Amino acid sequence: MNFLVTGAAGFLGSALANHLAHDGHQVRGLDDLSKGDPEMLDKSVHFTRGDVNDRPKLWTLLQDVDCVYHLAARVSVPESVLYPREYNAVNVGGTVSLMEAMRDVGVRRVVFISSGAIYGEQEEQPLHENLTPNPDSPYAVSKLSSEFYIRTIGQLWGIETVSLRVFNAYGPGQHLPPSHSPVIPNFLRQAVRDGSIVIRGDGGQTRDYVYLDDVVRAMIAASTAPSVDGQVINIGSGTETSVRRIGRMVIELIDSQAETIFNPRSNSGVARMCADLTLAKEKLGYQPQVPLDEGLRVTIEKDSRFQREKIL
């Protein structure tokens, strides 16, 4: 098959593009490199630097494509609070531009990578797809808006669509910005340096951490799965883990002398998040295969940033 992956130089996008290329598919990648790294891509991926709002470039890249994976997005929650207009322009505007270009060229399926963040605070756990979304950041709003745009105009234009609400993905190669880094790579970075692991609140808040390879398997299944048109589907581990426990596991795995500091004045976000995977199992045959302890161990082994001998 022929695929286009937007956001191809990012954490999830590069892993997906490389996997598809290794399986013998023709893969084109598009990324503006605002955060991505083209060095993460296999040489067999045909990479183009560009913006997802660049319609002429999209028309060229979409020729003869069977399925598009749309991952291009701004993804920082704190940053979205500061720059909501940019998040709307890139995440929502870029999605609409892509759908219009797909319509013009005649591409018939898109897999959109959404986020578990759209659920926000919920009383019911685990989180299933029929819950009313309660987004609490411009980032989450932009992902929810994009879901509605993709499903609605997909139905109007005869494009098959499926949105995957990916929860807290982690693994080797995850981007580590100077501030507001994702929990797992941030904790690993501090542990390998014997630094301070800062936990917001009391650390009792839970998240659903899902290993990179499991997410890739779900994305690949979504490109050919029958009877998924218009669906939104959770992708996670189906297990909730407290931030406090993540800190303990990281320290033990690295045999670190890092100090754990609790910051009760920091906003710790929603109290609980755990994905209900019933629909993913039914529609995609999805079953997470990598438990958290194994995923953390493999991340440490494969990512040189978290190997003590490379630091000390």
Backbone as CSV, one residue per row, in Angstrom:
resi,resn,N_x,N_y,N_z,CA_x,CA_y,CA_z,C_x,C_y,C_z
1,MET,0.832,-1.200,0.000,0.000,0.000,0.000,0.871,1.256,0.000
2,ASN,0.274,2.360,-0.395,0.943,3.653,-0.379,0.359,4.507,0.745
3,PHE,1.240,5.041,1.583,0.794,5.819,2.740,1.440,7.197,2.744
4,LEU,0.704,8.170,3.279,1.271,9.456,3.661,1.126,9.589,5.165
5,VAL,2.227,9.928,5.838,2.214,10.159,7.277,2.541,11.617,7.513
6,THR,1.588,12.392,8.034,1.892,13.763,8.424,2.419,13.751,9.864
7,GLY,3.321,14.685,10.161,3.984,14.626,11.458,4.945,13.458,11.519
8,ALA,5.552,13.134,10.374,6.328,11.894,10.248,7.643,11.920,11.006
9,ALA,8.153,13.090,11.349,9.443,13.159,12.037,9.290,13.234,13.547
10,GLY,8.073,13.105,14.035,7.830,13.126,15.466,7.980,11.756,16.096
11,PHE,7.699,11.689,17.374,7.859,10.463,18.160,7.005,9.321,17.611
12,LEU,5.703,9.507,17.544,4.826,8.470,17.029,4.920,8.342,15.510
13,GLY,4.991,9.481,14.829,4.997,9.461,13.367,6.185,8.719,12.791
14,SER,7.371,8.930,13.359,8.564,8.259,12.834,8.519,6.763,13.096
15,ALA,8.038,6.368,14.270,7.936,4.938,14.569,6.960,4.254,13.612
16,LEU,5.848,4.913,13.334,4.866,4.360,12.403,5.425,4.289,10.988
17,ALA,6.005,5.387,10.507,6.524,5.429,9.140,7.600,4.375,8.935
18,ASN,8.497,4.229,9.902,9.565,3.231,9.781,9.000,1.817,9.756
19,HIS,8.016,1.549,10.596,7.411,0.215,10.640,6.738,-0.113,9.307
20,LEU,5.996,0.841,8.764,5.327,0.620,7.479,6.348,0.378,6.365
21,ALA,7.421,1.169,6.359,8.451,1.009,5.330,9.143,-0.340,5.451
22,HIS,9.428,-0.778,6.677,10.075,-2.077,6.884,9.178,-3.227,6.439
23,ASP,7.857,-2.984,6.481,6.915,-4.011,6.024,6.741,-4.021,4.513
24,GLY,7.471,-3.152,3.810,7.451,-3.165,2.353,6.495,-2.177,1.706
25,HIS,5.850,-1.325,2.485,4.938,-0.334,1.927,5.710,0.882,1.419
26,GLN,5.079,1.619,0.520,5.628,2.893,0.056,5.138,3.993,1.008
27,VAL,6.068,4.675,1.637,5.703,5.636,2.677,6.276,7.010,2.351
28,ARG,5.393,8.001,2.345,5.809,9.399,2.239,5.583,10.067,3.588
29,GLY,6.522,10.896,3.978,6.411,11.584,5.258,6.442,13.080,5.069
30,LEU,5.607,13.782,5.836,5.552,15.246,5.803,5.696,15.763,7.224
31,ASP,6.560,16.757,7.419,6.734,17.348,8.749,7.358,18.729,8.574
32,ASP,6.909,19.693,9.384,7.492,21.037,9.283,8.755,21.181,10.125
33,LEU,9.104,20.139,10.888,10.312,20.092,11.719,10.338,21.158,12.804
34,SER,9.149,21.628,13.213,9.102,22.542,14.351,9.516,21.829,15.625
35,LYS,9.254,20.535,15.692,9.662,19.720,16.847,10.297,18.393,16.418
36,GLY,10.022,17.945,15.220,10.466,16.627,14.785,11.926,16.589,14.364
37,ASP,12.437,15.368,14.167,13.818,15.144,13.772,13.843,14.149,12.613
38,PRO,14.205,14.595,11.407,14.189,13.680,10.254,15.193,12.540,10.373
39,GLU,16.180,12.681,11.280,17.157,11.615,11.477,16.512,10.370,12.091
40,MET,15.316,10.511,12.652,14.622,9.367,13.232,13.981,8.484,12.168
41,LEU,13.954,8.972,10.921,13.281,8.243,9.846,14.241,7.350,9.077
42,ASP,13.762,6.169,8.728,14.507,5.262,7.874,14.689,5.897,6.494
43,LYS,15.793,5.573,5.856,16.089,6.161,4.547,15.071,5.765,3.484
44,SER,14.335,4.677,3.713,13.343,4.248,2.729,12.052,5.052,2.802
45,VAL,11.913,5.898,3.826,10.753,6.791,3.919,11.043,8.031,3.091
46,HIS,10.157,8.357,2.163,10.353,9.509,1.288,9.875,10.766,2.024
47,PHE,10.829,11.493,2.580,10.484,12.600,3.472,10.461,13.945,2.745
48,THR,9.463,14.756,3.104,9.341,16.117,2.594,9.144,17.066,3.767
49,ARG,9.943,18.108,3.807,9.724,19.133,4.826,8.650,20.090,4.331
50,GLY,7.624,20.300,5.146,6.549,21.186,4.716,5.435,21.275,5.732
51,ASP,4.551,22.204,5.495,3.438,22.507,6.393,2.187,21.786,5.916
52,VAL,1.408,21.273,6.866,0.189,20.549,6.506,-0.869,21.497,5.945
53,ASN,-0.669,22.802,6.067,-1.578,23.772,5.447,-1.155,24.159,4.031
54,ASP,-0.073,23.568,3.541,0.421,23.863,2.187,-0.326,22.975,1.187
55,ARG,-1.413,23.480,0.633,-2.277,22.669,-0.224,-1.565,22.131,-1.472
56,PRO,-0.819,22.958,-2.222,-0.136,22.405,-3.404,0.800,21.253,-3.057
57,LYS,1.511,21.374,-1.933,2.412,20.294,-1.525,1.619,19.041,-1.171
58,LEU,0.483,19.232,-0.496,-0.367,18.097,-0.154,-0.880,17.395,-1.404
59,TRP,-1.323,18.157,-2.389,-1.830,17.548,-3.624,-0.772,16.655,-4.259
60,THR,0.474,17.104,-4.247,1.561,16.307,-4.824,1.803,15.036,-4.013
61,LEU,1.863,15.184,-2.693,2.179,14.043,-1.836,1.053,13.016,-1.790
62,LEU,-0.177,13.437,-2.052,-1.329,12.543,-1.937,-1.586,11.716,-3.192
63,GLN,-0.871,11.962,-4.255,-1.089,11.207,-5.487,-0.856,9.718,-5.247
64,ASP,-1.851,8.899,-5.624,-1.783,7.430,-5.539,-1.696,6.902,-4.108
65,VAL,-2.017,7.720,-3.116,-1.983,7.284,-1.718,-3.268,6.534,-1.372
66,ASP,-3.124,5.401,-0.681,-4.278,4.605,-0.273,-4.845,5.057,1.068
67,CYS,-3.994,5.511,1.958,-4.434,5.887,3.299,-3.486,6.938,3.865
68,VAL,-4.070,7.915,4.564,-3.283,8.956,5.228,-3.335,8.733,6.734
69,TYR,-2.183,8.842,7.377,-2.110,8.920,8.837,-1.838,10.377,9.197
70,HIS,-2.766,10.965,9.937,-2.627,12.394,10.253,-2.194,12.565,11.702
71,LEU,-0.891,12.846,11.878,-0.331,13.068,13.203,0.211,14.483,13.381
72,ALA,0.286,15.261,12.302,0.859,16.601,12.395,0.031,17.459,13.350
73,ALA,0.683,17.986,14.383,-0.041,18.776,15.384,0.944,19.413,16.348
74,ARG,0.509,20.475,16.988,1.174,20.973,18.180,0.604,20.179,19.347
75,VAL,1.457,19.732,20.298,0.989,18.735,21.268,1.236,19.092,22.737
76,SER,1.708,20.290,23.028,1.993,20.653,24.418,0.783,21.336,25.054
77,VAL,0.263,20.739,26.128,-0.876,21.335,26.822,-0.526,22.711,27.387
78,PRO,0.567,22.859,28.156,0.892,24.185,28.688,1.118,25.223,27.589
79,GLU,1.776,24.839,26.512,2.012,25.759,25.406,0.702,26.191,24.765
80,SER,-0.256,25.273,24.690,-1.545,25.611,24.071,-2.299,26.666,24.870
81,VAL,-2.068,26.686,26.187,-2.709,27.702,27.034,-2.175,29.089,26.687
82,LEU,-0.900,29.152,26.314,-0.282,30.430,25.956,-0.591,30.836,24.520
83,TYR,-0.713,29.864,23.627,-0.862,30.157,22.199,-2.050,29.412,21.589
84,PRO,-3.258,29.672,22.061,-4.415,28.919,21.531,-4.682,29.183,20.056
85,ARG,-4.372,30.383,19.581,-4.625,30.680,18.165,-3.735,29.815,17.272
86,GLU,-2.464,29.660,17.670,-1.562,28.816,16.892,-2.037,27.367,16.898
87,TYR,-2.493,26.891,18.044,-2.967,25.507,18.137,-4.209,25.294,17.276
88,ASN,-5.062,26.289,17.222,-6.233,26.185,16.365,-5.822,26.184,14.889
89,ALA,-4.889,27.065,14.535,-4.465,27.166,13.135,-3.795,25.894,12.646
90,VAL,-2.914,25.330,13.470,-2.170,24.143,13.047,-3.019,22.878,13.184
91,ASN,-3.592,22.674,14.366,-4.273,21.409,14.637,-5.616,21.305,13.927
92,VAL,-6.403,22.366,13.988,-7.726,22.334,13.352,-7.631,22.750,11.889
93,GLY,-6.993,23.898,11.638,-6.858,24.366,10.258,-6.104,23.386,9.385
94,GLY,-5.035,22.801,9.924,-4.274,21.825,9.154,-5.075,20.580,8.839
95,THR,-5.923,20.165,9.766,-6.776,19.000,9.539,-7.761,19.256,8.410
96,VAL,-8.376,20.434,8.419,-9.338,20.771,7.364,-8.626,20.873,6.008
97,SER,-7.445,21.485,5.995,-6.685,21.584,4.741,-6.373,20.206,4.181
98,LEU,-5.974,19.288,5.068,-5.668,17.925,4.635,-6.897,17.244,4.058
99,MET,-8.026,17.373,4.736,-9.250,16.733,4.248,-9.675,17.290,2.892
100,GLU,-9.533,18.588,2.696,-9.882,19.179,1.401,-8.961,18.648,0.305
101,ALA,-7.668,18.540,0.616,-6.734,18.013,-0.378,-7.025,16.547,-0.685
102,MET,-7.388,15.757,0.335,-7.753,14.363,0.106,-8.978,14.270,-0.804
103,ARG,-9.946,15.126,-0.564,-11.135,15.141,-1.427,-10.758,15.453,-2.871
104,ASP,-9.891,16.457,-3.052,-9.518,16.881,-4.403,-8.778,15.786,-5.156
105,VAL,-7.916,15.047,-4.438,-7.089,14.023,-5.088,-7.815,12.681,-5.177
106,GLY,-8.726,12.423,-4.237,-9.485,11.178,-4.260,-8.985,10.110,-3.319
107,VAL,-8.293,10.498,-2.228,-7.849,9.533,-1.226,-9.041,9.144,-0.360
108,ARG,-9.172,7.873,-0.048,-10.416,7.371,0.527,-10.368,6.993,1.999
109,ARG,-9.230,7.045,2.688,-9.223,6.748,4.125,-8.184,7.590,4.840
110,VAL,-8.551,8.060,6.022,-7.622,8.774,6.885,-7.742,8.219,8.298
111,VAL,-6.593,8.004,8.929,-6.530,7.621,10.336,-5.997,8.835,11.087
112,PHE,-6.840,9.415,11.918,-6.462,10.612,12.668,-6.024,10.227,14.068
113,ILE,-4.871,10.759,14.496,-4.364,10.458,15.831,-4.816,11.563,16.779
114,SER,-5.834,11.236,17.552,-6.406,12.159,18.528,-5.769,11.883,19.887
115,SER,-6.449,12.262,20.962,-5.833,12.175,22.287,-6.860,11.851,23.355
116,GLY,-6.436,11.063,24.346,-7.272,10.821,25.516,-7.523,12.077,26.315
117,ALA,-6.773,13.152,26.035,-6.948,14.408,26.761,-8.328,15.023,26.547
118,ILE,-9.018,14.612,25.506,-10.333,15.219,25.227,-11.353,14.858,26.316
119,TYR,-11.116,13.793,27.086,-12.076,13.392,28.116,-12.074,14.351,29.297
120,GLY,-10.919,14.904,29.662,-10.841,15.771,30.825,-11.242,15.047,32.096
121,GLU,-11.761,15.793,33.045,-12.183,15.211,34.325,-13.494,14.468,34.154
122,GLN,-13.513,13.199,34.563,-14.711,12.372,34.455,-14.899,11.587,35.748
123,GLU,-16.138,11.394,36.133,-16.420,10.577,37.306,-16.307,9.095,36.993
124,GLU,-16.622,8.729,35.769,-16.655,7.316,35.380,-15.296,6.854,34.862
125,GLN,-14.845,5.707,35.347,-13.613,5.077,34.894,-13.875,3.576,34.736
126,PRO,-13.267,2.904,33.749,-12.414,3.476,32.718,-13.210,4.321,31.725
127,LEU,-12.498,5.099,30.939,-13.113,6.051,30.024,-13.512,5.348,28.725
128,HIS,-14.798,5.388,28.406,-15.264,4.791,27.152,-15.677,5.884,26.178
129,GLU,-15.759,5.514,24.918,-15.930,6.496,23.854,-17.278,7.202,23.867
130,ASN,-18.270,6.688,24.575,-19.583,7.331,24.617,-19.701,8.410,25.686
131,LEU,-18.657,8.591,26.490,-18.680,9.660,27.484,-18.657,11.023,26.793
132,THR,-19.319,11.999,27.410,-19.284,13.359,26.884,-17.912,13.968,27.141
133,PRO,-17.204,14.391,26.102,-15.871,14.972,26.311,-15.932,16.206,27.207
134,ASN,-14.854,16.415,27.941,-14.762,17.547,28.859,-13.353,18.145,28.773
135,PRO,-12.960,18.642,27.594,-11.588,19.119,27.408,-11.285,20.306,28.317
136,ASP,-10.040,20.323,28.848,-9.683,21.387,29.779,-8.458,22.174,29.329
137,SER,-8.139,22.109,28.035,-7.034,22.900,27.492,-7.315,23.175,26.017
138,PRO,-6.736,24.245,25.462,-6.888,24.482,24.025,-6.380,23.317,23.181
139,TYR,-5.334,22.630,23.646,-4.858,21.443,22.922,-5.962,20.400,22.810
140,ALA,-6.599,20.079,23.947,-7.655,19.070,23.934,-8.831,19.518,23.076
141,VAL,-9.166,20.802,23.148,-10.255,21.340,22.317,-9.918,21.178,20.838
142,SER,-8.653,21.442,20.486,-8.266,21.344,19.072,-8.363,19.906,18.571
143,LYS,-8.021,18.930,19.422,-8.127,17.532,19.018,-9.593,17.114,18.868
144,LEU,-10.431,17.555,19.797,-11.859,17.224,19.707,-12.479,17.878,18.480
145,SER,-12.148,19.131,18.228,-12.669,19.819,17.041,-12.258,19.094,15.770
146,SER,-11.014,18.642,15.731,-10.535,17.925,14.553,-11.269,16.605,14.355
147,GLU,-11.581,15.910,15.465,-12.380,14.688,15.355,-13.714,14.974,14.671
148,PHE,-14.389,16.042,15.112,-15.692,16.377,14.535,-15.566,16.770,13.069
149,TYR,-14.550,17.562,12.742,-14.348,17.957,11.348,-14.105,16.733,10.469
150,ILE,-13.215,15.858,10.912,-12.868,14.689,10.109,-14.083,13.800,9.878
151,ARG,-14.821,13.526,10.930,-15.985,12.644,10.787,-17.077,13.284,9.932
152,THR,-17.343,14.565,10.185,-18.446,15.236,9.487,-18.159,15.406,8.007
153,ILE,-17.020,15.994,7.671,-16.758,16.219,6.252,-16.344,14.925,5.551
154,GLY,-15.843,13.957,6.312,-15.592,12.650,5.722,-16.888,12.011,5.239
155,GLN,-17.926,12.118,6.061,-19.233,11.578,5.667,-19.804,12.334,4.474
156,LEU,-19.600,13.642,4.440,-20.132,14.451,3.342,-19.413,14.176,2.033
157,TRP,-18.129,13.851,2.111,-17.322,13.701,0.901,-16.977,12.256,0.570
158,GLY,-17.471,11.314,1.341,-17.213,9.912,1.037,-15.807,9.447,1.365
159,ILE,-15.206,10.049,2.405,-13.874,9.638,2.861,-14.034,8.819,4.140
160,GLU,-13.457,7.621,4.184,-13.526,6.803,5.397,-12.602,7.395,6.456
161,THR,-13.107,7.527,7.670,-12.325,8.148,8.743,-12.380,7.302,10.002
162,VAL,-11.278,7.311,10.730,-11.255,6.714,12.068,-10.304,7.551,12.909
163,SER,-10.739,7.894,14.124,-9.930,8.687,15.043,-9.495,7.808,16.213
164,LEU,-8.204,7.768,16.468,-7.663,6.993,17.574,-7.295,7.931,18.718
165,ARG,-7.975,7.751,19.848,-7.681,8.569,21.024,-6.554,7.894,21.806
166,VAL,-5.336,8.307,21.506,-4.159,7.715,22.132,-3.955,8.342,23.512
167,PHE,-3.726,7.505,24.503,-3.518,7.998,25.861,-2.025,8.344,26.039
168,ASN,-1.426,8.107,27.169,-0.063,8.591,27.433,0.974,7.645,26.841
169,ALA,1.324,7.881,25.590,2.301,7.043,24.909,3.712,7.376,25.395
170,TYR,4.563,6.354,25.441,5.953,6.551,25.856,6.821,5.530,25.141
171,GLY,8.125,5.761,25.159,9.056,4.830,24.547,10.325,5.532,24.118
172,PRO,11.265,4.813,23.497,12.528,5.415,23.065,12.295,6.523,22.047
173,GLY,13.085,7.588,22.168,13.027,8.655,21.181,11.982,9.721,21.444
174,GLN,11.303,9.662,22.583,10.269,10.650,22.863,10.899,12.017,23.078
175,HIS,10.258,13.037,22.504,10.783,14.404,22.577,10.848,14.877,24.023
176,LEU,11.948,15.560,24.356,12.171,16.055,25.715,12.410,17.563,25.679
177,PRO,11.354,18.361,25.647,11.550,19.815,25.660,12.130,20.270,26.991
178,PRO,12.741,21.457,27.030,13.355,21.937,28.274,12.370,22.071,29.427
179,SER,11.124,22.413,29.120,10.107,22.535,30.164,8.858,21.770,29.749
180,HIS,8.050,21.396,30.734,6.783,20.704,30.496,6.970,19.412,29.694
181,SER,7.991,18.651,30.067,8.238,17.373,29.389,7.218,16.332,29.836
182,PRO,6.914,15.340,28.983,6.067,14.224,29.419,6.654,13.539,30.642
183,VAL,5.798,12.954,31.460,6.211,12.428,32.760,7.333,11.401,32.651
184,ILE,7.146,10.363,31.845,8.111,9.266,31.845,9.500,9.693,31.374
185,PRO,9.648,10.323,30.201,11.018,10.704,29.824,11.625,11.744,30.758
186,ASN,10.806,12.612,31.327,11.315,13.593,32.277,11.850,12.904,33.534
187,PHE,11.087,11.964,34.078,11.539,11.230,35.259,12.805,10.423,34.956
188,LEU,12.859,9.801,33.777,14.042,9.033,33.402,15.268,9.942,33.297
189,ARG,15.091,11.097,32.721,16.211,12.036,32.596,16.742,12.438,33.965
190,GLN,15.835,12.736,34.887,16.267,13.140,36.221,16.901,11.973,36.988
191,ALA,16.342,10.786,36.823,16.860,9.625,37.553,18.271,9.271,37.108
192,VAL,18.518,9.329,35.805,19.837,8.943,35.310,20.897,9.939,35.758
193,ARG,20.475,11.147,36.106,21.413,12.182,36.579,21.455,12.256,38.104
194,ASP,20.701,11.367,38.769,20.560,11.435,40.228,20.069,12.810,40.660
195,GLY,19.157,13.357,39.884,18.620,14.689,40.162,17.387,14.640,41.032
196,SER,16.474,15.564,40.794,15.237,15.643,41.577,14.045,15.315,40.694
197,ILE,13.261,14.341,41.116,12.021,14.002,40.432,10.897,14.769,41.126
198,VAL,10.359,15.755,40.423,9.338,16.619,40.999,7.961,16.102,40.597
199,ILE,7.140,15.818,41.587,5.797,15.282,41.363,4.778,16.333,41.771
200,ARG,3.861,16.621,40.869,2.822,17.601,41.166,1.797,17.011,42.123
201,GLY,1.359,17.820,43.070,0.390,17.335,44.042,0.980,16.219,44.877
202,ASP,0.124,15.241,45.240,0.619,14.120,46.061,1.042,12.921,45.225
203,GLY,0.932,13.040,43.887,1.330,11.951,43.003,0.302,10.852,42.871
204,GLY,-0.860,11.042,43.477,-1.892,10.014,43.413,-2.682,10.026,42.117
205,GLN,-2.535,11.071,41.317,-3.247,11.140,40.038,-2.766,10.023,39.111
206,THR,-3.680,9.427,38.385,-3.334,8.285,37.538,-3.444,8.635,36.059
207,ARG,-2.658,7.907,35.264,-2.707,8.013,33.816,-2.610,6.612,33.228
208,ASP,-2.962,6.507,31.963,-2.875,5.249,31.233,-1.668,5.335,30.307
209,TYR,-0.561,4.684,30.705,0.692,4.741,29.937,0.750,3.560,28.975
210,VAL,0.904,3.880,27.681,0.887,2.833,26.663,2.186,2.893,25.868
211,TYR,2.816,1.729,25.694,4.121,1.674,25.042,3.996,1.932,23.537
212,LEU,5.034,2.543,22.999,5.081,2.960,21.599,4.681,1.855,20.626
213,ASP,5.235,0.665,20.784,4.967,-0.413,19.820,3.494,-0.816,19.812
214,ASP,2.841,-0.743,20.966,1.413,-1.056,21.018,0.609,-0.018,20.233
215,VAL,0.989,1.244,20.350,0.298,2.295,19.601,0.482,2.092,18.106
216,VAL,1.686,1.761,17.699,1.967,1.535,16.274,1.126,0.379,15.739
217,ARG,1.022,-0.700,16.507,0.200,-1.834,16.072,-1.251,-1.409,15.859
218,ALA,-1.763,-0.580,16.748,-3.149,-0.105,16.619,-3.314,0.766,15.383
219,MET,-2.357,1.641,15.143,-2.446,2.525,13.980,-2.419,1.723,12.686
220,ILE,-1.552,0.727,12.623,-1.472,-0.086,11.415,-2.773,-0.854,11.184
221,ALA,-3.346,-1.394,12.242,-4.613,-2.117,12.108,-5.720,-1.210,11.595
222,ALA,-5.691,0.055,11.998,-6.771,0.981,11.632,-6.789,1.318,10.144
223,SER,-5.690,1.104,9.441,-5.646,1.474,8.021,-6.446,0.530,7.146
224,THR,-6.663,-0.702,7.604,-7.374,-1.683,6.776,-8.570,-2.316,7.486
225,ALA,-8.806,-1.965,8.733,-9.906,-2.585,9.480,-11.251,-2.270,8.831
226,PRO,-12.142,-3.257,8.742,-13.477,-2.993,8.204,-14.381,-2.387,9.277
227,SER,-15.425,-1.745,8.845,-16.490,-1.261,9.742,-15.984,-0.322,10.835
228,VAL,-15.049,0.563,10.456,-14.584,1.560,11.428,-14.881,2.990,10.972
229,ASP,-15.530,3.135,9.834,-15.787,4.474,9.298,-16.567,5.324,10.304
230,GLY,-16.033,6.497,10.616,-16.700,7.421,11.529,-16.473,7.123,12.998
231,GLN,-15.696,6.103,13.317,-15.505,5.692,14.708,-14.407,6.518,15.390
232,VAL,-14.565,6.694,16.706,-13.460,7.132,17.559,-13.160,5.971,18.496
233,ILE,-11.865,5.653,18.656,-11.468,4.432,19.361,-10.310,4.746,20.308
234,ASN,-10.460,4.331,21.551,-9.385,4.507,22.534,-8.216,3.566,22.252
235,ILE,-7.000,4.097,22.446,-5.793,3.268,22.389,-4.974,3.559,23.642
236,GLY,-4.874,2.576,24.501,-4.108,2.712,25.738,-3.659,1.350,26.206
237,SER,-3.308,1.277,27.485,-2.917,-0.008,28.061,-4.070,-0.669,28.798
238,GLY,-5.113,0.124,29.116,-6.217,-0.391,29.900,-5.897,-0.480,31.385
239,THR,-4.774,0.121,31.796,-4.340,0.084,33.192,-4.007,1.499,33.646
240,GLU,-4.480,1.875,34.834,-4.121,3.198,35.353,-3.001,3.061,36.370
241,THR,-2.053,3.974,36.269,-0.872,3.951,37.133,-0.650,5.345,37.695
242,SER,-0.395,5.420,38.984,-0.188,6.728,39.603,1.173,7.290,39.211
243,VAL,1.255,8.609,39.190,2.514,9.278,38.899,3.541,8.941,39.979
244,ARG,3.093,8.805,41.202,3.990,8.440,42.305,4.641,7.081,42.039
245,ARG,3.850,6.127,41.550,4.403,4.790,41.258,5.399,4.847,40.105
246,ILE,5.109,5.666,39.095,6.057,5.813,37.988,7.413,6.281,38.521
247,GLY,7.376,7.252,39.425,8.618,7.740,40.004,9.401,6.642,40.699
248,ARG,8.714,5.815,41.486,9.387,4.723,42.194,9.966,3.711,41.211
249,MET,9.202,3.359,40.185,9.669,2.361,39.218,10.912,2.849,38.483
250,VAL,10.913,4.106,38.091,12.044,4.664,37.356,13.306,4.645,38.216
251,ILE,13.175,5.063,39.461,14.326,5.084,40.371,14.886,3.679,40.570
252,GLU,14.010,2.702,40.732,14.460,1.327,40.936,15.128,0.750,39.692
253,LEU,14.554,1.006,38.516,15.102,0.446,37.281,16.489,1.001,36.967
254,ILE,16.695,2.268,37.259,17.980,2.894,36.951,18.946,2.784,38.122
255,ASP,18.430,2.322,39.267,19.237,2.266,40.491,19.781,3.662,40.795
256,SER,18.852,4.602,40.821,19.195,6.013,40.938,19.155,6.482,42.388
257,GLN,19.922,7.518,42.658,19.888,8.194,43.957,19.037,9.463,43.890
258,ALA,18.208,9.560,42.866,17.388,10.762,42.684,16.460,10.978,43.873
259,GLU,16.251,12.253,44.189,15.351,12.633,45.276,13.965,12.900,44.703
260,THR,12.934,12.395,45.384,11.559,12.668,44.972,11.024,13.845,45.775
261,ILE,10.551,14.857,45.055,10.023,16.074,45.679,8.568,16.239,45.276
262,PHE,7.701,16.452,46.243,6.280,16.677,45.969,6.003,18.181,46.028
263,ASN,5.363,18.675,44.991,5.030,20.095,44.909,3.522,20.256,45.047
264,PRO,3.018,20.453,46.264,1.568,20.489,46.465,0.900,21.701,45.837
265,ARG,1.695,22.702,45.469,1.094,23.909,44.901,0.902,23.821,43.397
266,SER,1.453,22.788,42.790,1.347,22.638,41.340,0.023,21.992,40.954
267,ASN,-0.515,22.425,39.835,-1.732,21.830,39.299,-1.414,20.451,38.742
268,SER,-2.013,19.421,39.297,-1.699,18.053,38.863,-2.631,17.546,37.771
269,GLY,-3.536,18.390,37.289,-4.414,17.992,36.203,-5.549,17.105,36.681
270,VAL,-6.134,16.343,35.751,-7.272,15.499,36.097,-6.827,14.412,37.068
271,ALA,-7.777,13.922,37.861,-7.447,12.976,38.932,-7.130,11.580,38.405
272,ARG,-7.913,11.108,37.421,-7.733,9.735,36.962,-7.940,9.652,35.446
273,MET,-7.179,8.765,34.801,-7.377,8.468,33.386,-7.025,7.015,33.130
274,CYS,-7.972,6.288,32.573,-7.743,4.897,32.191,-8.643,4.584,31.000
275,ALA,-8.075,4.016,29.957,-8.814,3.763,28.726,-9.610,2.465,28.781
276,ASP,-10.865,2.547,28.393,-11.658,1.354,28.135,-11.310,0.886,26.720
277,LEU,-10.863,-0.335,26.586,-10.364,-0.838,25.304,-11.340,-1.779,24.600
278,THR,-12.570,-1.824,25.061,-13.551,-2.744,24.485,-13.702,-2.544,22.986
279,LEU,-13.870,-1.293,22.567,-14.076,-1.009,21.144,-12.812,-1.293,20.334
280,ALA,-11.649,-0.980,20.885,-10.392,-1.251,20.183,-10.218,-2.751,19.932
281,LYS,-10.582,-3.554,20.918,-10.465,-5.010,20.759,-11.458,-5.511,19.719
282,GLU,-12.665,-4.950,19.729,-13.713,-5.394,18.799,-13.424,-4.962,17.365
283,LYS,-13.029,-3.711,17.169,-12.891,-3.164,15.819,-11.502,-3.364,15.208
284,LEU,-10.471,-3.379,16.052,-9.103,-3.441,15.537,-8.378,-4.724,15.914
285,GLY,-9.003,-5.566,16.733,-8.302,-6.729,17.248,-7.127,-6.328,18.124
286,TYR,-7.254,-5.158,18.748,-6.145,-4.593,19.517,-6.073,-5.182,20.907
287,GLN,-4.858,-5.567,21.289,-4.591,-6.044,22.638,-3.200,-5.557,23.019
288,PRO,-3.088,-4.682,24.021,-1.752,-4.210,24.415,-0.877,-5.380,24.854
289,GLN,0.371,-5.363,24.413,1.268,-6.491,24.652,2.433,-6.170,25.579
290,VAL,2.686,-4.893,25.826,3.877,-4.509,26.586,3.474,-3.915,27.931
291,PRO,3.662,-4.658,29.029,3.357,-4.109,30.349,4.319,-2.977,30.697
292,LEU,3.925,-2.159,31.659,4.670,-0.946,31.980,6.113,-1.228,32.392
293,ASP,6.335,-2.220,33.242,7.707,-2.473,33.695,8.612,-2.863,32.532
294,GLU,8.080,-3.681,31.612,8.873,-4.074,30.445,9.106,-2.887,29.520
295,GLY,8.064,-2.066,29.304,8.196,-0.903,28.435,9.230,0.083,28.950
296,LEU,9.251,0.297,30.264,10.256,1.187,30.847,11.663,0.612,30.670
297,ARG,11.799,-0.699,30.902,13.112,-1.337,30.758,13.622,-1.222,29.331
298,VAL,12.761,-1.480,28.354,13.172,-1.405,26.948,13.497,0.041,26.564
299,THR,12.729,0.991,27.076,13.001,2.397,26.798,14.400,2.779,27.281
300,ILE,14.752,2.340,28.479,16.076,2.625,29.031,17.164,1.970,28.185
301,GLU,16.931,0.730,27.746,17.921,-0.009,26.975,18.151,0.601,25.592
302,LYS,17.087,1.101,24.965,17.169,1.551,23.579,17.463,3.039,23.435
303,ASP,17.265,3.819,24.489,17.446,5.268,24.399,18.701,5.654,25.177
304,SER,19.734,6.057,24.461,21.024,6.339,25.100,20.949,7.479,26.108
305,ARG,19.943,8.328,26.007,19.816,9.431,26.964,19.564,8.936,28.381
306,PHE,19.088,7.702,28.506,18.704,7.179,29.818,19.630,6.063,30.302
307,GLN,20.821,5.982,29.711,21.795,4.971,30.121,22.887,5.641,30.944
308,ARG,23.050,5.206,32.162,23.915,5.894,33.113,25.366,5.978,32.636
309,GLU,25.824,4.943,31.935,27.224,4.962,31.496,27.475,6.060,30.460
310,LYS,26.395,6.532,29.807,26.560,7.610,28.837,26.566,8.972,29.517
311,ILE,26.125,9.004,30.784,26.034,10.271,31.505,27.187,10.434,32.475
312,LEU,27.476,9.363,33.225,28.451,9.459,34.326,29.891,9.418,33.808
